[in-house]
Amino acid sequence: MLRNFKVILVVLVVLVLAGGAYAFAAGNTNTPLSAAGYSAKVVAGYAVTDLKYNLKSGDPTLVDTITFKVEGAVLADTVQLQTSLLEGKTDWKDCTIGAATDLVQPITCTYTTGTPLLIADVSQTNIVASSNTK
């Protein structure tokens, strides 16, 4: 009887903790005003806009390029994109940064060489932009 009680207690504690973690995760938001920092160094956030998936002409199951814009307090010198967390498809893609206009930079991630990107494999979009890689 005591063993059953312990098992039920452990299950209840796990459920309460899982529910609490979900409540905190669900409350996260990302705004252009977001930032991170440590000590005296502040890392400003970037806003991502105009995300577009450009499909291959003649085969709309493949992605040719993914384009978007990043804007921040400083210009980014490195931008990478991840389109999936599927096993074997978690690679980060280096993207090309175009000429900036008023701290807005056009970004192009090209998939026309190497392994093609299937539109069916795009399950999410993670973008990393950095101005401090040198």
C-alpha positions as CSV (number, residue, x, y, z in Angstrom):
1,M,0.0,0.0,0.0
2,L,2.8,2.4,0.9
3,R,4.6,1.6,-2.4
4,N,1.4,2.5,-4.4
5,F,1.2,5.8,-2.5
6,K,4.8,6.7,-3.3
7,V,4.2,5.9,-7.0
8,I,1.1,8.1,-7.1
9,L,2.9,10.9,-5.3
10,V,5.9,10.8,-7.7
11,V,3.5,10.9,-10.7
12,L,1.6,13.8,-9.2
13,V,4.8,15.8,-8.6
14,V,6.0,15.1,-12.2
15,L,2.6,16.3,-13.5
16,V,2.7,19.5,-11.4
17,L,6.3,20.3,-12.5
18,A,5.5,19.6,-16.2
19,G,2.4,21.8,-16.0
20,G,4.4,24.6,-14.3
21,A,7.1,24.4,-17.0
22,Y,4.5,24.6,-19.7
23,A,2.9,27.7,-18.1
24,F,6.3,29.5,-18.0
25,A,7.2,28.5,-21.6
26,A,3.8,29.5,-22.9
27,G,4.3,33.0,-21.5
28,N,7.5,33.7,-23.5
29,T,7.2,36.3,-26.2
30,N,9.7,37.8,-28.6
31,T,9.5,41.5,-29.5
32,P,11.8,43.8,-31.4
33,L,12.7,45.3,-28.1
34,S,14.1,42.1,-26.6
35,A,17.7,41.9,-25.6
36,A,20.1,39.8,-23.6
37,G,23.1,40.7,-21.6
38,Y,25.8,39.7,-19.2
39,S,28.0,41.9,-17.1
40,A,28.6,45.2,-18.8
41,K,28.1,43.9,-22.3
42,V,24.6,44.2,-23.7
43,V,23.5,42.0,-26.7
44,A,20.7,43.7,-28.6
45,G,18.1,41.6,-30.3
46,Y,17.2,41.5,-34.0
47,A,13.8,41.7,-35.5
48,V,13.1,39.3,-38.4
49,T,10.5,40.3,-41.0
50,D,9.3,39.4,-44.5
51,L,10.1,35.7,-44.3
52,K,9.6,34.0,-47.7
53,Y,10.1,30.5,-49.0
54,N,10.9,30.7,-52.7
55,L,10.1,27.3,-54.4
56,K,12.1,25.9,-57.3
57,S,10.6,26.6,-60.7
58,G,9.3,23.3,-62.2
59,D,9.4,21.4,-58.9
60,P,7.5,23.2,-56.1
61,T,8.4,20.4,-53.6
62,L,11.9,21.9,-53.4
63,V,13.0,25.2,-51.8
64,D,15.4,27.4,-53.9
65,T,15.9,30.2,-51.4
66,I,14.6,31.5,-48.1
67,T,14.7,35.2,-47.8
68,F,13.9,37.6,-45.0
69,K,15.1,40.8,-43.4
70,V,16.9,41.4,-40.1
71,E,16.9,44.7,-38.3
72,G,18.7,45.7,-35.1
73,A,20.7,48.4,-33.4
74,V,23.8,47.2,-35.2
75,L,24.4,45.4,-38.5
76,A,24.7,41.6,-38.4
77,D,27.8,40.1,-39.9
78,T,26.7,36.5,-39.6
79,V,23.2,35.0,-40.2
80,Q,22.3,31.3,-40.1
81,L,19.1,29.5,-40.6
82,Q,17.8,26.1,-39.4
83,T,14.6,24.7,-40.9
84,S,14.0,21.5,-39.0
85,L,14.8,19.6,-35.9
86,L,14.2,16.2,-37.6
87,E,17.0,13.7,-37.1
88,G,19.6,14.0,-39.8
89,K,18.1,17.4,-41.0
90,T,19.3,19.7,-38.2
91,D,22.1,21.5,-40.0
92,W,22.4,25.2,-39.9
93,K,22.7,27.0,-43.2
94,D,25.0,30.0,-43.7
95,C,23.1,32.9,-45.3
96,T,24.2,35.8,-47.5
97,I,23.7,39.3,-46.1
98,G,22.8,42.0,-48.6
99,A,23.4,45.7,-48.4
100,A,21.7,47.4,-45.5
101,T,19.2,50.2,-45.7
102,D,18.8,52.0,-42.3
103,L,20.0,49.0,-40.3
104,V,17.6,46.7,-42.2
105,Q,19.6,43.9,-44.0
106,P,18.1,41.6,-46.7
107,I,19.1,38.0,-46.1
108,T,19.2,35.1,-48.6
109,C,19.7,31.4,-47.7
110,T,20.3,29.5,-50.9
111,Y,19.5,25.8,-51.3
112,T,20.3,25.3,-55.1
113,T,23.6,23.6,-54.5
114,G,24.4,20.6,-52.4
115,T,21.5,18.7,-50.7
116,P,18.2,20.0,-51.8
117,L,15.7,21.3,-49.2
118,L,12.3,19.6,-49.4
119,I,9.4,21.9,-48.4
120,A,8.0,18.9,-46.5
121,D,11.1,18.8,-44.3
122,V,10.6,22.4,-43.2
123,S,9.0,22.0,-39.8
124,Q,10.2,25.3,-38.1
125,T,12.5,28.2,-38.7
126,N,15.3,29.1,-36.3
127,I,17.3,32.2,-37.2
128,V,20.6,33.3,-35.5
129,A,22.1,36.7,-36.3
130,S,25.3,38.0,-34.8
131,S,27.3,41.2,-35.1
132,N,30.3,39.9,-33.1
133,T,32.0,37.1,-35.0
134,K,35.3,38.9,-35.7
